[in-house]
Amino acid sequence: MSDSIYHEFTPVSKAEWLQQLAKDLKGKSLEDLRWSLSEDISVDPFYHPDDFEGEPDFIALAASKAANSWEIGEYIPVPDMAKANRDALEGLLSGVQAPLFQLHHQPGPAELGLLLEGIRPDLVSLHFEQDHPGKNPEQLLFDFAHWVQSQGIDTDHVTGTLDFDPLLDWSEPPYDMLTRVLAFCESEMPRFRPLQIDVRPFHDRPMHVVDELTFALAKGAECLSALSDKGLSVREINNHLHISIAINTSFFVAIAKLRALKLVWANLLGAYGHADASLPPVIVHFAPETQTADANTNMIRAATQAMSAVIGGAHTLFVLPSDAATVDESSAFSRRIARNVQHLLKMESYLDRVVDPAAGSFYIEKLTQLLAQNAWAKFQEIERKGGFMQIVDL
């Protein structure tokens, strides 16, 4: 479209907008509409291009994607392998692209084969979460790779993740094991990401969103430094990690949080001399506390929560079934609705067709900027104190 269309309109200065706002507010102060997210962050109800003079142009933050497409995820509890396999196949036939298997014990090779029977690992993204004592992510990865090879599929084509966060669930970070795992993926499964930077334990109310971003940076820096000391390059580490984060029902805050996460992570990579490295995938989950006992309320909330994740640039999204807060096993109906929320956002709202839909929204851009700046400042303070391990009681 030619820029000439804009010559048909007279530019309106910020002062003129404020004058009109004062008239429309009929004596009420614009300051009364100022919103404080925290002690350090206050957001005005109105922003204008003049507020961004002298700053870089807005850039798309959707992880170098050509479009805003994301993977439709679904939780697959694994009470037993055969049932989980049936649930996974049902989801895949209904449009799921990224099943997340929630394992409650370490599966042997035969069990893993039963769990994955009929699933094409070269056509979908497979994710594994180990929620049990004595878990061994290295053995799980090797068993999975062996199963892939037994299916006659090239491991170069396999995508997915493990929830291997060395700074959770272990009294001492198992960096030696993680180094072997990452080296294996670098040579044998180049598109698989076993290292998880899990920020979900730090999720809290919207006012603490800066702390979430700060801990994401601190955990990331801790892992990059420790694994670099083991002989891996920062680029190799970054190529095999993913970030897991939770969102709540604060729509604009969730969008800005995900966008700010991409900004600060790019800044972290730049600090290590890899400013041109691609951003790792951000895997988004609903915070469990956002769910109520009313399934209908949860279904309605799911639409806006999912929208905020997608607009923020999620790579993979897991929508909680509407009955997740009240039952041990979600119904087929609630799982179907959770999937369909994402289908609607793609097929009817077309949110997958625009890279960074929030780009250029002055309100969201400013909130993103404030979150990123405050998180980076707090991260630098943590680094001066010795890093993540010195400030967090694991």
MARGU-457571 format. One record per residue (C-alpha): z, y, x. Coordinates in Angstrom, 3 decimals. Layout:
N
@Z: Z&Y: Y&X: X .
...
This chain:
394
@Z: 0.000&Y: 0.000&X: 0.000 .
@Z: -0.890&Y: 3.422&X: 1.339 .
@Z: 1.934&Y: 5.813&X: 2.213 .
@Z: 0.037&Y: 8.541&X: 0.397 .
@Z: 1.761&Y: 7.667&X: -2.874 .
@Z: 4.972&Y: 9.148&X: -1.511 .
@Z: 3.335&Y: 12.533&X: -1.120 .
@Z: 3.288&Y: 12.782&X: -4.913 .
@Z: 7.086&Y: 13.099&X: -4.958 .
@Z: 9.174&Y: 15.968&X: -3.679 .
@Z: 11.887&Y: 14.803&X: -1.217 .
@Z: 15.430&Y: 15.128&X: -2.570 .
@Z: 18.131&Y: 16.016&X: -0.049 .
@Z: 21.617&Y: 14.580&X: -0.092 .
@Z: 22.997&Y: 17.985&X: -1.056 .
@Z: 20.759&Y: 18.042&X: -4.129 .
@Z: 21.861&Y: 14.543&X: -5.105 .
@Z: 25.528&Y: 15.516&X: -4.733 .
@Z: 24.947&Y: 18.576&X: -6.871 .
@Z: 23.457&Y: 16.420&X: -9.612 .
@Z: 26.276&Y: 13.880&X: -9.311 .
@Z: 28.888&Y: 16.605&X: -9.688 .
@Z: 27.190&Y: 17.702&X: -12.895 .
@Z: 26.982&Y: 14.146&X: -14.250 .
@Z: 30.623&Y: 13.401&X: -13.424 .
@Z: 31.688&Y: 16.372&X: -15.581 .
@Z: 34.549&Y: 17.517&X: -13.396 .
@Z: 35.623&Y: 14.152&X: -12.071 .
@Z: 35.775&Y: 14.045&X: -8.278 .
@Z: 33.331&Y: 11.859&X: -6.397 .
@Z: 36.251&Y: 10.957&X: -4.126 .
@Z: 37.875&Y: 9.163&X: -7.067 .
@Z: 35.027&Y: 6.658&X: -6.895 .
@Z: 35.524&Y: 5.982&X: -3.209 .
@Z: 36.392&Y: 2.327&X: -2.657 .
@Z: 38.688&Y: 1.000&X: 0.085 .
@Z: 38.024&Y: -2.543&X: 1.229 .
@Z: 40.817&Y: -2.387&X: 3.799 .
@Z: 42.805&Y: 0.148&X: 5.776 .
@Z: 39.882&Y: 0.538&X: 8.165 .
@Z: 36.953&Y: 0.391&X: 5.761 .
@Z: 36.233&Y: 2.768&X: 2.903 .
@Z: 32.941&Y: 2.819&X: 1.059 .
@Z: 31.430&Y: 5.788&X: -0.741 .
@Z: 29.838&Y: 5.300&X: -4.166 .
@Z: 26.644&Y: 6.967&X: -2.979 .
@Z: 24.589&Y: 6.892&X: 0.216 .
@Z: 21.429&Y: 8.732&X: 1.202 .
@Z: 18.924&Y: 8.373&X: 4.068 .
@Z: 20.574&Y: 11.417&X: 5.647 .
@Z: 23.641&Y: 9.222&X: 6.278 .
@Z: 21.586&Y: 7.082&X: 8.658 .
@Z: 19.898&Y: 9.792&X: 10.696 .
@Z: 19.774&Y: 8.989&X: 14.389 .
@Z: 20.436&Y: 5.281&X: 13.797 .
@Z: 17.940&Y: 2.433&X: 14.340 .
@Z: 15.639&Y: 1.512&X: 11.493 .
@Z: 16.861&Y: -1.246&X: 9.211 .
@Z: 15.795&Y: -4.716&X: 10.316 .
@Z: 15.455&Y: -7.973&X: 8.403 .
@Z: 18.308&Y: -10.330&X: 9.238 .
@Z: 17.165&Y: -13.618&X: 7.736 .
@Z: 17.394&Y: -15.598&X: 10.976 .
@Z: 13.774&Y: -15.050&X: 12.023 .
@Z: 12.487&Y: -16.816&X: 8.919 .
@Z: 9.028&Y: -16.021&X: 7.591 .
@Z: 10.497&Y: -16.040&X: 4.082 .
@Z: 13.974&Y: -16.272&X: 2.588 .
@Z: 13.794&Y: -19.968&X: 1.820 .
@Z: 17.038&Y: -21.906&X: 2.021 .
@Z: 18.050&Y: -25.557&X: 1.749 .
@Z: 19.570&Y: -26.691&X: -1.547 .
@Z: 22.695&Y: -28.591&X: -0.592 .
@Z: 24.873&Y: -31.005&X: -2.529 .
@Z: 28.247&Y: -32.548&X: -1.736 .
@Z: 28.187&Y: -36.358&X: -1.705 .
@Z: 31.726&Y: -37.814&X: -1.680 .
@Z: 31.757&Y: -41.254&X: -0.077 .
@Z: 34.383&Y: -43.426&X: -1.815 .
@Z: 32.126&Y: -46.348&X: -0.999 .
@Z: 28.715&Y: -46.528&X: 0.615 .
@Z: 26.707&Y: -47.993&X: -2.252 .
@Z: 27.895&Y: -45.434&X: -4.828 .
@Z: 27.398&Y: -42.533&X: -2.432 .
@Z: 23.884&Y: -43.783&X: -1.739 .
@Z: 23.080&Y: -43.821&X: -5.459 .
@Z: 24.466&Y: -40.301&X: -5.888 .
@Z: 22.491&Y: -39.036&X: -2.897 .
@Z: 19.234&Y: -40.559&X: -4.141 .
@Z: 19.817&Y: -39.059&X: -7.598 .
@Z: 20.311&Y: -35.645&X: -6.023 .
@Z: 17.266&Y: -35.963&X: -3.790 .
@Z: 15.089&Y: -36.931&X: -6.730 .
@Z: 16.403&Y: -33.816&X: -8.497 .
@Z: 15.489&Y: -31.398&X: -5.730 .
@Z: 18.377&Y: -31.573&X: -3.252 .
@Z: 17.213&Y: -30.894&X: 0.290 .
@Z: 20.478&Y: -31.161&X: 2.226 .
@Z: 23.008&Y: -33.797&X: 1.096 .
@Z: 26.425&Y: -33.462&X: 2.748 .
@Z: 28.145&Y: -36.838&X: 3.086 .
@Z: 31.932&Y: -36.427&X: 2.928 .
@Z: 33.193&Y: -39.431&X: 4.885 .
@Z: 36.762&Y: -40.667&X: 4.527 .
@Z: 36.613&Y: -43.284&X: 7.259 .
@Z: 34.506&Y: -43.965&X: 10.327 .
@Z: 31.489&Y: -45.941&X: 9.112 .
@Z: 30.131&Y: -48.792&X: 11.192 .
@Z: 26.390&Y: -49.198&X: 11.770 .
@Z: 25.986&Y: -51.543&X: 8.786 .
@Z: 27.875&Y: -49.173&X: 6.465 .
@Z: 25.831&Y: -46.223&X: 7.660 .
@Z: 22.651&Y: -48.147&X: 6.935 .
@Z: 23.861&Y: -48.855&X: 3.411 .
@Z: 24.785&Y: -45.214&X: 2.896 .
@Z: 21.352&Y: -43.986&X: 3.982 .
@Z: 19.194&Y: -46.722&X: 2.475 .
@Z: 16.015&Y: -45.305&X: 0.942 .
@Z: 16.511&Y: -41.836&X: 2.439 .
@Z: 13.842&Y: -40.314&X: 4.695 .
@Z: 15.627&Y: -38.360&X: 7.464 .
@Z: 12.333&Y: -36.750&X: 8.504 .
@Z: 11.836&Y: -35.223&X: 5.035 .
@Z: 15.337&Y: -33.943&X: 4.230 .
@Z: 18.213&Y: -32.435&X: 6.169 .
@Z: 21.234&Y: -34.767&X: 6.509 .
@Z: 24.763&Y: -33.461&X: 6.980 .
@Z: 27.974&Y: -35.348&X: 7.783 .
@Z: 31.566&Y: -34.262&X: 7.284 .
@Z: 34.353&Y: -36.467&X: 8.657 .
@Z: 37.603&Y: -35.957&X: 6.785 .
@Z: 39.790&Y: -38.687&X: 8.225 .
@Z: 42.155&Y: -39.279&X: 11.144 .
@Z: 40.747&Y: -40.722&X: 14.335 .
@Z: 37.246&Y: -39.499&X: 13.643 .
@Z: 34.664&Y: -40.007&X: 16.372 .
@Z: 31.685&Y: -37.663&X: 15.896 .
@Z: 30.039&Y: -38.945&X: 19.083 .
@Z: 29.930&Y: -42.515&X: 17.777 .
@Z: 28.717&Y: -41.335&X: 14.383 .
@Z: 25.877&Y: -39.397&X: 16.018 .
@Z: 24.823&Y: -42.360&X: 18.159 .
@Z: 24.940&Y: -44.743&X: 15.179 .
@Z: 22.906&Y: -42.281&X: 13.120 .
@Z: 20.294&Y: -41.871&X: 15.866 .
@Z: 20.037&Y: -45.656&X: 16.213 .
@Z: 19.536&Y: -45.990&X: 12.439 .
@Z: 16.800&Y: -43.341&X: 12.513 .
@Z: 15.007&Y: -45.205&X: 15.269 .
@Z: 15.367&Y: -48.490&X: 13.354 .
@Z: 13.430&Y: -46.860&X: 10.498 .
@Z: 10.515&Y: -46.185&X: 12.842 .
@Z: 11.069&Y: -42.417&X: 12.625 .
@Z: 10.827&Y: -40.073&X: 15.595 .
@Z: 14.227&Y: -38.445&X: 16.168 .
@Z: 12.378&Y: -35.239&X: 17.120 .
@Z: 11.728&Y: -34.718&X: 13.402 .
@Z: 15.337&Y: -35.130&X: 12.227 .
@Z: 17.361&Y: -32.119&X: 11.103 .
@Z: 20.971&Y: -31.868&X: 9.996 .
@Z: 24.509&Y: -31.277&X: 11.181 .
@Z: 27.848&Y: -32.815&X: 12.055 .
@Z: 31.109&Y: -30.986&X: 11.441 .
@Z: 32.115&Y: -31.265&X: 15.112 .
@Z: 34.329&Y: -28.209&X: 15.601 .
@Z: 36.224&Y: -28.715&X: 18.868 .
@Z: 38.812&Y: -26.109&X: 17.904 .
@Z: 39.903&Y: -27.967&X: 14.754 .
@Z: 41.535&Y: -31.371&X: 14.247 .
@Z: 42.253&Y: -32.039&X: 17.918 .
@Z: 45.357&Y: -31.181&X: 19.916 .
@Z: 43.084&Y: -30.529&X: 22.903 .
@Z: 39.450&Y: -29.466&X: 22.434 .
@Z: 37.268&Y: -32.520&X: 23.275 .
@Z: 34.738&Y: -30.563&X: 25.325 .
@Z: 33.720&Y: -33.560&X: 27.443 .
@Z: 32.713&Y: -35.478&X: 24.315 .
@Z: 30.993&Y: -32.449&X: 22.867 .
@Z: 29.058&Y: -31.904&X: 26.089 .
@Z: 27.715&Y: -35.454&X: 25.901 .
@Z: 26.818&Y: -34.966&X: 22.236 .
@Z: 24.944&Y: -31.725&X: 22.874 .
@Z: 23.135&Y: -33.133&X: 25.895 .
@Z: 22.058&Y: -36.119&X: 23.782 .
@Z: 20.722&Y: -33.851&X: 21.047 .
@Z: 18.921&Y: -31.657&X: 23.549 .
@Z: 16.986&Y: -34.648&X: 24.880 .
@Z: 16.749&Y: -36.962&X: 21.848 .
@Z: 17.342&Y: -34.963&X: 18.629 .
@Z: 16.283&Y: -31.394&X: 19.416 .
@Z: 16.528&Y: -30.144&X: 15.804 .
@Z: 19.958&Y: -31.613&X: 15.065 .
@Z: 23.057&Y: -29.382&X: 15.220 .
@Z: 26.355&Y: -31.223&X: 15.776 .
@Z: 28.465&Y: -28.244&X: 16.908 .
@Z: 30.118&Y: -26.436&X: 14.022 .
@Z: 31.685&Y: -23.001&X: 14.208 .
@Z: 33.822&Y: -23.378&X: 11.098 .
@Z: 35.135&Y: -20.087&X: 9.740 .
@Z: 36.264&Y: -21.482&X: 6.371 .
@Z: 39.914&Y: -21.930&X: 7.416 .
@Z: 40.108&Y: -18.161&X: 7.920 .
@Z: 38.711&Y: -17.270&X: 4.512 .
@Z: 40.971&Y: -15.006&X: 2.477 .
@Z: 40.634&Y: -12.120&X: 0.074 .
@Z: 37.765&Y: -9.629&X: 0.520 .
@Z: 40.033&Y: -7.210&X: 2.355 .
@Z: 40.253&Y: -9.708&X: 5.239 .
@Z: 36.525&Y: -10.262&X: 5.638 .
@Z: 36.499&Y: -8.483&X: 9.010 .
@Z: 39.010&Y: -11.037&X: 10.305 .
@Z: 36.661&Y: -13.860&X: 9.278 .
@Z: 33.819&Y: -12.322&X: 11.230 .
@Z: 36.108&Y: -11.655&X: 14.178 .
@Z: 37.252&Y: -15.277&X: 14.347 .
@Z: 33.664&Y: -16.485&X: 14.053 .
@Z: 32.852&Y: -14.463&X: 17.173 .
@Z: 36.012&Y: -15.525&X: 18.984 .
@Z: 35.440&Y: -19.219&X: 18.254 .
@Z: 31.809&Y: -18.922&X: 19.216 .
@Z: 32.623&Y: -17.189&X: 22.506 .
@Z: 35.273&Y: -19.802&X: 23.285 .
@Z: 32.789&Y: -22.642&X: 22.779 .
@Z: 29.961&Y: -20.921&X: 24.646 .
@Z: 32.188&Y: -20.247&X: 27.645 .
@Z: 33.820&Y: -23.690&X: 27.740 .
@Z: 30.560&Y: -25.573&X: 27.360 .
@Z: 28.786&Y: -23.335&X: 29.865 .
@Z: 31.456&Y: -24.353&X: 32.363 .
@Z: 30.448&Y: -27.962&X: 31.647 .
@Z: 26.901&Y: -27.240&X: 32.763 .
@Z: 25.131&Y: -26.500&X: 29.470 .
@Z: 23.118&Y: -23.328&X: 29.052 .
@Z: 23.997&Y: -20.809&X: 26.368 .
@Z: 20.559&Y: -21.309&X: 24.852 .
@Z: 21.083&Y: -25.092&X: 24.630 .
@Z: 24.471&Y: -24.624&X: 22.990 .
@Z: 23.158&Y: -22.053&X: 20.530 .
@Z: 20.226&Y: -24.325&X: 19.631 .
@Z: 22.608&Y: -27.067&X: 18.510 .
@Z: 25.289&Y: -25.182&X: 16.623 .
@Z: 25.681&Y: -23.973&X: 13.058 .
@Z: 28.157&Y: -21.659&X: 11.371 .
@Z: 29.996&Y: -22.708&X: 8.206 .
@Z: 31.481&Y: -19.931&X: 6.114 .
@Z: 32.942&Y: -19.504&X: 2.633 .
@Z: 32.219&Y: -16.786&X: 0.090 .
@Z: 34.198&Y: -15.617&X: -2.909 .
@Z: 33.190&Y: -13.759&X: -6.059 .
@Z: 32.997&Y: -10.275&X: -4.507 .
@Z: 29.230&Y: -9.910&X: -4.810 .
@Z: 28.392&Y: -7.041&X: -2.460 .
@Z: 31.064&Y: -8.000&X: 0.074 .
@Z: 29.657&Y: -11.525&X: 0.293 .
@Z: 26.130&Y: -10.208&X: 0.885 .
@Z: 27.293&Y: -7.772&X: 3.538 .
@Z: 29.516&Y: -10.384&X: 5.211 .
@Z: 26.646&Y: -12.792&X: 5.776 .
@Z: 24.361&Y: -10.017&X: 7.005 .
@Z: 27.079&Y: -8.690&X: 9.314 .
@Z: 27.655&Y: -12.195&X: 10.677 .
@Z: 24.039&Y: -12.317&X: 11.803 .
@Z: 24.335&Y: -8.899&X: 13.426 .
@Z: 27.475&Y: -9.682&X: 15.398 .
@Z: 26.221&Y: -13.117&X: 16.441 .
@Z: 23.019&Y: -11.546&X: 17.766 .
@Z: 25.221&Y: -9.105&X: 19.657 .
@Z: 27.247&Y: -12.010&X: 21.093 .
@Z: 24.101&Y: -13.757&X: 22.303 .
@Z: 22.953&Y: -10.473&X: 23.822 .
@Z: 26.242&Y: -10.209&X: 25.709 .
@Z: 25.465&Y: -13.608&X: 27.263 .
@Z: 21.998&Y: -12.424&X: 28.243 .
@Z: 20.123&Y: -14.161&X: 25.439 .
@Z: 19.267&Y: -11.347&X: 23.062 .
@Z: 15.968&Y: -13.065&X: 22.241 .
@Z: 17.603&Y: -16.345&X: 21.162 .
@Z: 17.189&Y: -17.357&X: 17.532 .
@Z: 20.153&Y: -17.028&X: 15.199 .
@Z: 21.840&Y: -20.323&X: 14.264 .
@Z: 21.779&Y: -21.448&X: 10.630 .
@Z: 24.557&Y: -20.142&X: 8.415 .
@Z: 25.777&Y: -22.790&X: 5.993 .
@Z: 27.486&Y: -21.243&X: 2.978 .
@Z: 30.134&Y: -22.833&X: 0.759 .
@Z: 31.996&Y: -21.512&X: -2.272 .
@Z: 35.650&Y: -20.831&X: -1.518 .
@Z: 37.609&Y: -23.442&X: -3.559 .
@Z: 40.044&Y: -20.810&X: -4.823 .
@Z: 37.211&Y: -19.067&X: -6.687 .
@Z: 37.093&Y: -21.977&X: -9.114 .
@Z: 39.114&Y: -21.936&X: -12.327 .
@Z: 40.106&Y: -24.613&X: -14.819 .
@Z: 37.394&Y: -23.296&X: -17.155 .
@Z: 34.104&Y: -25.022&X: -16.334 .
@Z: 32.063&Y: -22.469&X: -18.306 .
@Z: 33.526&Y: -19.609&X: -16.282 .
@Z: 32.704&Y: -21.463&X: -13.083 .
@Z: 29.110&Y: -22.019&X: -14.166 .
@Z: 28.653&Y: -18.309&X: -14.830 .
@Z: 30.280&Y: -17.373&X: -11.533 .
@Z: 28.120&Y: -19.877&X: -9.685 .
@Z: 25.000&Y: -17.861&X: -10.466 .
@Z: 26.293&Y: -14.617&X: -8.931 .
@Z: 27.979&Y: -16.396&X: -6.009 .
@Z: 24.770&Y: -18.240&X: -5.205 .
@Z: 22.784&Y: -15.008&X: -5.498 .
@Z: 25.051&Y: -13.270&X: -3.003 .
@Z: 24.669&Y: -16.164&X: -0.545 .
@Z: 20.885&Y: -16.170&X: -0.870 .
@Z: 20.499&Y: -12.394&X: -0.630 .
@Z: 22.795&Y: -12.459&X: 2.406 .
@Z: 20.444&Y: -14.921&X: 4.102 .
@Z: 22.095&Y: -18.346&X: 3.819 .
@Z: 20.189&Y: -21.131&X: 5.545 .
@Z: 21.854&Y: -23.890&X: 3.492 .
@Z: 23.897&Y: -23.406&X: 0.323 .
@Z: 26.394&Y: -25.715&X: -1.347 .
@Z: 27.287&Y: -24.779&X: -4.923 .
@Z: 30.496&Y: -26.314&X: -6.229 .
@Z: 30.121&Y: -28.254&X: -9.488 .
@Z: 31.836&Y: -26.440&X: -12.340 .
@Z: 34.490&Y: -29.152&X: -12.774 .
@Z: 35.377&Y: -29.429&X: -9.077 .
@Z: 38.767&Y: -27.777&X: -9.610 .
@Z: 39.901&Y: -30.140&X: -12.367 .
@Z: 38.587&Y: -33.642&X: -11.614 .
@Z: 38.479&Y: -35.929&X: -8.599 .
@Z: 34.860&Y: -36.847&X: -9.238 .
@Z: 32.439&Y: -34.316&X: -10.694 .
@Z: 30.287&Y: -35.378&X: -13.616 .
@Z: 26.543&Y: -35.923&X: -13.410 .
@Z: 26.108&Y: -32.896&X: -15.707 .
@Z: 28.126&Y: -30.510&X: -13.519 .
@Z: 26.297&Y: -31.687&X: -10.397 .
@Z: 22.953&Y: -31.155&X: -12.131 .
@Z: 23.897&Y: -27.617&X: -13.190 .
@Z: 25.035&Y: -26.820&X: -9.632 .
@Z: 21.622&Y: -27.913&X: -8.355 .
@Z: 19.742&Y: -26.075&X: -11.067 .
@Z: 21.441&Y: -22.779&X: -10.261 .
@Z: 19.602&Y: -22.853&X: -6.956 .
@Z: 16.334&Y: -24.031&X: -8.514 .
@Z: 16.428&Y: -21.067&X: -10.891 .
@Z: 16.983&Y: -18.628&X: -8.038 .
@Z: 13.867&Y: -20.001&X: -6.364 .
@Z: 11.543&Y: -20.839&X: -9.234 .
@Z: 12.350&Y: -18.026&X: -11.666 .
@Z: 13.952&Y: -15.270&X: -9.593 .
@Z: 11.753&Y: -15.838&X: -6.507 .
@Z: 14.591&Y: -14.930&X: -4.184 .
@Z: 13.106&Y: -17.248&X: -1.582 .
@Z: 10.019&Y: -15.076&X: -1.148 .
@Z: 11.490&Y: -11.920&X: 0.372 .
@Z: 13.061&Y: -11.803&X: 3.809 .
@Z: 16.429&Y: -10.032&X: 3.637 .
@Z: 16.174&Y: -8.684&X: 0.058 .
@Z: 19.086&Y: -6.301&X: 0.702 .
@Z: 17.355&Y: -4.482&X: 3.550 .
@Z: 17.083&Y: -0.779&X: 2.816 .
@Z: 19.836&Y: -0.726&X: 0.209 .
@Z: 21.866&Y: 2.135&X: 1.616 .
@Z: 25.119&Y: 0.879&X: 0.078 .
@Z: 24.753&Y: -2.674&X: 1.436 .
@Z: 23.400&Y: -1.451&X: 4.764 .
@Z: 26.426&Y: 0.807&X: 5.242 .
@Z: 28.879&Y: -1.935&X: 4.227 .
@Z: 27.132&Y: -4.370&X: 6.573 .
@Z: 27.332&Y: -1.820&X: 9.367 .
@Z: 31.035&Y: -1.135&X: 8.789 .
@Z: 31.918&Y: -4.852&X: 8.731 .
@Z: 29.937&Y: -5.547&X: 11.895 .
@Z: 31.349&Y: -2.580&X: 13.817 .
@Z: 34.958&Y: -3.380&X: 12.910 .
@Z: 34.549&Y: -7.097&X: 13.632 .
@Z: 33.009&Y: -6.419&X: 17.037 .
@Z: 35.829&Y: -4.019&X: 17.946 .
@Z: 38.480&Y: -6.583&X: 16.959 .
@Z: 36.642&Y: -9.320&X: 18.830 .
@Z: 36.670&Y: -7.231&X: 22.004 .
@Z: 40.419&Y: -6.780&X: 21.565 .
@Z: 40.854&Y: -10.563&X: 21.281 .
@Z: 38.800&Y: -11.090&X: 24.433 .
@Z: 41.005&Y: -8.622&X: 26.316 .
@Z: 44.015&Y: -10.705&X: 25.267 .
@Z: 42.488&Y: -13.890&X: 26.669 .
@Z: 40.273&Y: -15.145&X: 23.868 .
@Z: 40.582&Y: -17.307&X: 20.780 .
@Z: 42.883&Y: -19.951&X: 22.288 .
@Z: 45.437&Y: -17.315&X: 23.231 .
@Z: 45.793&Y: -15.771&X: 19.793 .
@Z: 45.455&Y: -18.687&X: 17.349 .
@Z: 48.050&Y: -21.396&X: 16.886 .
@Z: 45.903&Y: -24.529&X: 16.516 .
